[in-house]
C-alpha cells in the first residue's frame, strides 16, 4: 500500500491529532519511524513527517490490516 491508497481526510487528520497529543519524539518512537529529512505534510502552519503521517493514517483507514513483521 502506498500514499495513493489513502482516500480518507479523516484518517489523515486522526494521525495528525495523535501526533499532536503524543508529541513528535514519542510518536516517532511508538511507530518506529525516523525523522523526515525532506518531505513534510503541512497542516495549519505545522510540519509533520510525511511518511509517518501517511503510515499512521493507513492504520486509521484500514484498521483490519496488520503488519507482517
Biotite code that builds the C-alpha atoms (Angstrom):
import biotite.structure as struc

atoms = struc.array([
    struc.Atom([0.000, 0.000, 0.000], chain_id="A", res_id=1, res_name="UNK", atom_name="CA", element="C"),
    struc.Atom([1.178, 3.495, -0.746], chain_id="A", res_id=2, res_name="UNK", atom_name="CA", element="C"),
    struc.Atom([0.305, 7.147, -0.419], chain_id="A", res_id=3, res_name="UNK", atom_name="CA", element="C"),
    struc.Atom([-2.378, 6.914, -3.123], chain_id="A", res_id=4, res_name="UNK", atom_name="CA", element="C"),
    struc.Atom([-4.322, 4.328, -1.105], chain_id="A", res_id=5, res_name="UNK", atom_name="CA", element="C"),
    struc.Atom([-5.344, 6.888, 1.495], chain_id="A", res_id=6, res_name="UNK", atom_name="CA", element="C"),
    struc.Atom([-8.645, 8.445, 0.491], chain_id="A", res_id=7, res_name="UNK", atom_name="CA", element="C"),
    struc.Atom([-9.903, 9.453, 3.917], chain_id="A", res_id=8, res_name="UNK", atom_name="CA", element="C"),
    struc.Atom([-9.209, 13.007, 5.006], chain_id="A", res_id=9, res_name="UNK", atom_name="CA", element="C"),
    struc.Atom([-10.436, 11.919, 8.428], chain_id="A", res_id=10, res_name="UNK", atom_name="CA", element="C"),
    struc.Atom([-7.730, 9.237, 8.677], chain_id="A", res_id=11, res_name="UNK", atom_name="CA", element="C"),
    struc.Atom([-5.002, 11.791, 7.984], chain_id="A", res_id=12, res_name="UNK", atom_name="CA", element="C"),
    struc.Atom([-6.457, 14.239, 10.497], chain_id="A", res_id=13, res_name="UNK", atom_name="CA", element="C"),
    struc.Atom([-6.650, 11.455, 13.105], chain_id="A", res_id=14, res_name="UNK", atom_name="CA", element="C"),
    struc.Atom([-2.953, 10.724, 12.561], chain_id="A", res_id=15, res_name="UNK", atom_name="CA", element="C"),
    struc.Atom([-2.147, 14.425, 12.944], chain_id="A", res_id=16, res_name="UNK", atom_name="CA", element="C"),
    struc.Atom([-4.237, 14.621, 16.109], chain_id="A", res_id=17, res_name="UNK", atom_name="CA", element="C"),
    struc.Atom([-2.475, 11.583, 17.570], chain_id="A", res_id=18, res_name="UNK", atom_name="CA", element="C"),
    struc.Atom([0.899, 13.107, 16.733], chain_id="A", res_id=19, res_name="UNK", atom_name="CA", element="C"),
    struc.Atom([-0.064, 16.370, 18.416], chain_id="A", res_id=20, res_name="UNK", atom_name="CA", element="C"),
    struc.Atom([-1.292, 14.620, 21.552], chain_id="A", res_id=21, res_name="UNK", atom_name="CA", element="C"),
    struc.Atom([1.813, 12.406, 21.904], chain_id="A", res_id=22, res_name="UNK", atom_name="CA", element="C"),
    struc.Atom([4.449, 14.846, 20.673], chain_id="A", res_id=23, res_name="UNK", atom_name="CA", element="C"),
    struc.Atom([6.819, 14.157, 17.805], chain_id="A", res_id=24, res_name="UNK", atom_name="CA", element="C"),
    struc.Atom([9.553, 12.157, 19.618], chain_id="A", res_id=25, res_name="UNK", atom_name="CA", element="C"),
    struc.Atom([7.087, 9.799, 21.330], chain_id="A", res_id=26, res_name="UNK", atom_name="CA", element="C"),
    struc.Atom([5.040, 9.414, 18.155], chain_id="A", res_id=27, res_name="UNK", atom_name="CA", element="C"),
    struc.Atom([8.109, 8.529, 16.091], chain_id="A", res_id=28, res_name="UNK", atom_name="CA", element="C"),
    struc.Atom([9.252, 6.021, 18.712], chain_id="A", res_id=29, res_name="UNK", atom_name="CA", element="C"),
    struc.Atom([5.787, 4.457, 19.012], chain_id="A", res_id=30, res_name="UNK", atom_name="CA", element="C"),
    struc.Atom([5.624, 3.624, 15.310], chain_id="A", res_id=31, res_name="UNK", atom_name="CA", element="C"),
    struc.Atom([9.325, 3.050, 14.604], chain_id="A", res_id=32, res_name="UNK", atom_name="CA", element="C"),
    struc.Atom([9.775, 5.923, 12.167], chain_id="A", res_id=33, res_name="UNK", atom_name="CA", element="C"),
    struc.Atom([12.767, 8.223, 11.952], chain_id="A", res_id=34, res_name="UNK", atom_name="CA", element="C"),
    struc.Atom([12.506, 11.981, 11.468], chain_id="A", res_id=35, res_name="UNK", atom_name="CA", element="C"),
    struc.Atom([11.691, 13.200, 7.973], chain_id="A", res_id=36, res_name="UNK", atom_name="CA", element="C"),
    struc.Atom([14.585, 14.820, 6.176], chain_id="A", res_id=37, res_name="UNK", atom_name="CA", element="C"),
    struc.Atom([12.954, 16.082, 3.015], chain_id="A", res_id=38, res_name="UNK", atom_name="CA", element="C"),
    struc.Atom([9.205, 15.738, 2.747], chain_id="A", res_id=39, res_name="UNK", atom_name="CA", element="C"),
    struc.Atom([6.702, 17.118, 5.175], chain_id="A", res_id=40, res_name="UNK", atom_name="CA", element="C"),
    struc.Atom([2.966, 17.421, 5.441], chain_id="A", res_id=41, res_name="UNK", atom_name="CA", element="C"),
    struc.Atom([1.883, 20.971, 6.312], chain_id="A", res_id=42, res_name="UNK", atom_name="CA", element="C"),
    struc.Atom([-1.312, 21.395, 8.316], chain_id="A", res_id=43, res_name="UNK", atom_name="CA", element="C"),
    struc.Atom([-2.337, 24.672, 9.902], chain_id="A", res_id=44, res_name="UNK", atom_name="CA", element="C"),
    struc.Atom([1.201, 26.005, 9.776], chain_id="A", res_id=45, res_name="UNK", atom_name="CA", element="C"),
    struc.Atom([2.733, 22.931, 11.445], chain_id="A", res_id=46, res_name="UNK", atom_name="CA", element="C"),
    struc.Atom([5.120, 20.474, 9.780], chain_id="A", res_id=47, res_name="UNK", atom_name="CA", element="C"),
    struc.Atom([4.554, 16.736, 10.137], chain_id="A", res_id=48, res_name="UNK", atom_name="CA", element="C"),
    struc.Atom([6.765, 13.876, 8.958], chain_id="A", res_id=49, res_name="UNK", atom_name="CA", element="C"),
    struc.Atom([5.053, 12.771, 5.739], chain_id="A", res_id=50, res_name="UNK", atom_name="CA", element="C"),
    struc.Atom([5.802, 9.023, 5.807], chain_id="A", res_id=51, res_name="UNK", atom_name="CA", element="C"),
    struc.Atom([4.848, 8.743, 9.453], chain_id="A", res_id=52, res_name="UNK", atom_name="CA", element="C"),
    struc.Atom([1.615, 10.667, 8.944], chain_id="A", res_id=53, res_name="UNK", atom_name="CA", element="C"),
    struc.Atom([0.552, 8.549, 5.992], chain_id="A", res_id=54, res_name="UNK", atom_name="CA", element="C"),
    struc.Atom([1.651, 5.331, 7.693], chain_id="A", res_id=55, res_name="UNK", atom_name="CA", element="C"),
    struc.Atom([-0.490, 6.030, 10.739], chain_id="A", res_id=56, res_name="UNK", atom_name="CA", element="C"),
    struc.Atom([-3.349, 7.250, 8.519], chain_id="A", res_id=57, res_name="UNK", atom_name="CA", element="C"),
    struc.Atom([-3.272, 3.780, 6.907], chain_id="A", res_id=58, res_name="UNK", atom_name="CA", element="C"),
    struc.Atom([-3.868, 2.339, 10.360], chain_id="A", res_id=59, res_name="UNK", atom_name="CA", element="C"),
    struc.Atom([-6.945, 4.519, 10.791], chain_id="A", res_id=60, res_name="UNK", atom_name="CA", element="C"),
    struc.Atom([-8.345, 3.962, 7.297], chain_id="A", res_id=61, res_name="UNK", atom_name="CA", element="C"),
    struc.Atom([-7.628, 0.213, 7.181], chain_id="A", res_id=62, res_name="UNK", atom_name="CA", element="C"),
    struc.Atom([-7.817, -0.971, 10.819], chain_id="A", res_id=63, res_name="UNK", atom_name="CA", element="C"),
    struc.Atom([-8.059, -4.665, 9.899], chain_id="A", res_id=64, res_name="UNK", atom_name="CA", element="C"),
    struc.Atom([-4.698, -4.744, 8.080], chain_id="A", res_id=65, res_name="UNK", atom_name="CA", element="C"),
    struc.Atom([-1.737, -5.894, 10.142], chain_id="A", res_id=66, res_name="UNK", atom_name="CA", element="C"),
    struc.Atom([1.985, -5.668, 9.546], chain_id="A", res_id=67, res_name="UNK", atom_name="CA", element="C"),
    struc.Atom([3.779, -8.881, 8.585], chain_id="A", res_id=68, res_name="UNK", atom_name="CA", element="C"),
    struc.Atom([6.830, -8.451, 10.856], chain_id="A", res_id=69, res_name="UNK", atom_name="CA", element="C"),
])
